Amino acid sequence: MHYPKAKQKLIALAVASACATAAWPALAQEQAATAATTAGQSTSAATGAGDDQPVQSVVVTGLRASMQSSLNLKRNSDGVVDGIVAEDIGKFPDTNLAESLQRISGVSIDRSIGEGSKITVRGVGPDFNMVLLNGRQMPTSNLGDLNGRAFDFANLASEAISQIQVYKTSRADTPTGGIGATLNVMTARPLDRPGFQASVGVKGVYDKSSTNLPGDVESGKRVTPEISGIYSNTFNDNMFGIAITGSHQERNLGYNTAAVSSGWKGPFRGDENNWGTIPQPGTPGSGNITNRPGASDIYSVPQNLNYAFSGVQRERTNGQVTFQFAPRKDITTTLDYTYSQNKIHTRRQDLSAWFNFGTSASSWTDGPAAGPLVYTEFLPAANSDIAMGGADFATKTQNKSLGFNAAWKVSKDLKLEFDTHRSTAESMADSPWGSDNVLGTSSFSRGDTTADFSQDFPVLSIQGADFNRAPQQVTGSAFRNGYMKGEVEQTQFKGRLKLLERSELNFGLSATKVDNRSAFSTQQRDTWSGATSPADYPRSAWHAETVRQYFNKIDGSGNPNLFNNFYTFNFGEVRQLAIDASGRPDLYSVKDHWDTDQRTEEKSKSLYLQFNTDWDTALPIRTALGLRYEKTDVVSTALVPTATSISWVSQNELPVQFGAPTFTTLSGKYHNLLPSLDSDIELREDMKLRLSYGQTIGRPRYDQIAGGTVLNNLARLDGGTGSQGNPALKPVKSKNLDLSYEWYYGKQNFFALGFFKKNLDNYAGQSKIDATPFDLHTPVGGPLWNLALANGCSNADTTCIRNYIFRNHPTAPGVTPGKPDASGNETGTIVGQPGDPIAKFQITTFANQKKADLKGAEINVQHMFGNSGFGISANYTYVDSGLGYNNAGIGEQFALVGMSDSANVIGIYENDKWTVRAAYNWRDEFLASTFDAAGPNPIYTEAYGQFDLSVGYNVTPQLSVQFEGINVTNETSRQHGRTKSQLVNATQSGPRYMLGLRYKF
């Protein structure tokens, strides 16, 4: 039997209602009126084409209802679509949306503070996945990535979410931006579930990681509350409806990290002899090297080794109110407002040692990319710094969205929809001490220092430490302030026209304006060798601590050579002591202005047509052929320091002088024509074969299109350097091919096998252009320079040229002589003047120049074992690309980040009283970045698996008890560079447990 999409009555589609991109409110209203759906139930139905046949339904509840609805969503969609449907109103399967999404094949997550935040889909990173809320494009804001486009799912609580749809193939009616996938997050609508619906839930949260912290970063509150509620009701024969949801969650947590936090110096080739390299054969210290890297091998040396202990308090508040008004059966209007706030307060203490690349000893793994096993620097004077820093900062992110939707069923053949919204996402500091900071302290008693990287945990050993001889004192500091705001104003008009009996034409147009602003400032005091005196601080300000116990889950932390003692302090108290000692409160506060301020506006207009038809052939076929046209104009403005002049101060140094910063503006535009084709063939009533082809785009990051030109401070004789974004960048364009086989061998059982390939073009890479910004005059090649050449100096002899100018034209405009140096050569400055040549600068910018191909396969199975209550869901995704990172290469490289295999296994048991779910999620090693803190070096996230458990018990039909365990086996995470021994960081956090009650009215 064939299942025409336009006639299917599925709870998964009924939930979509007014604002869903793929499901129309008027149609959903019809479905809601006819579907036999009650609270806590899910109905699956199929009807024949063009006639009224008996509804075939099966009623299940709870978790199985959610899984069955997700199956139906997948089965009855055009293209490759996966999804997650709430078990009941106000009851989404996971506490975090990203944690739910990782259960879907091909979706991997990045974790922040122990929970999912960003997603990678089929090897495509977070910046290139589009997130919609009820079919509307959402803005992004994240101080951890000031210029990215990735949506942070940690900002949204799950209680108000009714469904998430994941579109893995392109659709003409979907806003652009999702190369990996487009995700539609859908909230509750009262007219979808007529009548009174309400529930309230409370939880106590115990995060064990909060107990494994030094006292100066602990929150002191071990169990934190969560409360949520939802109310939905309809009135006047379902003419009016209102839904209100709200939640407030508090969580205290901690994580401890051992890291080479400042990155790896290098890479160097084995035959190099520069600052930071190990001694060459025959030079002093060369005998201290074991398994020396070969001449053609590369290696890097650590810049520091740091142990950091972080305590975090998070408060997340979400709320939504939705009004619906249906004056007639054929018209439905919806007005909704969504609000979320995520506040994060972080306290951190750390211990670190910095390497100065003096006399050393080391041992290495084999090449061609050699990693250090042990690296030692000899400091016999024992007066270097043992650094112990502290931080105390807070941020908050607010999301607001106000939208209106009107759907009109003009006739049985024509449906129209209008939708408009304004949504903002804003992140800022939530502390007078900024969005990030550090207060450095030190004991200057460090002798020989060793870093042992031979195990998962890096072991720092220090000889000669004496805190009595060299007490702690404040050294350097940095107080940083960040701000980011994204804003989307979008208006969409859509229509659907039925043509003949088995075809329909979908059409629409939209206008979208996206504004992004990111600003940053730093107040930094670079007095790391000592800004004050130990006498300025009482001994009671420092609190003795030990390192080892905070890393007891990471192999190697039991090494007896570990330097185990350090001191923590109260940030506010020691900050005030430093202010008192220096008399400069401004040095220990954030600035009252921004150093950088980047603003970008993107205006897009689009229209689309999509023709859907069913073909009555021997094997029924459904096709959806679409075409989307989109035009975008980009204007980018940035506050940058204004260069005013060039001053020649020494033989080859010509510093650029700057005045007050000003805004500069650049612009660009692009357009795209994006075809799409989805086709499914019904091999049997329970089997489908899908074929999809489509083109999608992903827009450049905001830092790549920033408009301002920033010049580096120091120019040379041949010119200067600088950097700028390129608003004319084209988006990354992907040509996508998908083939999948699906077998629905039971009402709740299916097997799916899919293959996909993506050809990606227009990735941005760095390029250099010659420019003359600010029209700066340089004395190089000017009249005075040429006079020196005419009087016997050569172009290469800048000492001769400077001596001639100072001795013969000391009063010329721009010439300021100084005193001769010890060699008798003249000193002073020579400033470029009108009539001098315009200085040329080599500007680093971005250009569309990179390509990538990736391919992969997904296998997915869901099976319920009859009426036993037991079931299993499992999937595996394989992703591959020839564009990997060459660990033996030097310099900037282009490689796909985030690409990895992944797998999920979920076992369930459910009856009328109990619901048990055990989930294991695994992600293989992947390239997380092509830059570490020191420069172009890779960062790999090692394979990670996490086990979560959920147990629910229905005390009565209204009251249920829920227990949840997250990361119950207390897994740790680790990142490394070119080799496993080239540690980037190793982190230990802990499991999280929740016990709650939920009452359904």
Summary of the structure (lengths in Angstrom):
residues: 1001
radius of gyration: 31.6
end to end distance: 40.4
largest distance: 105.2
contacts: 3631
relative contact order: 0.12
helix: 11%
strand: 53%
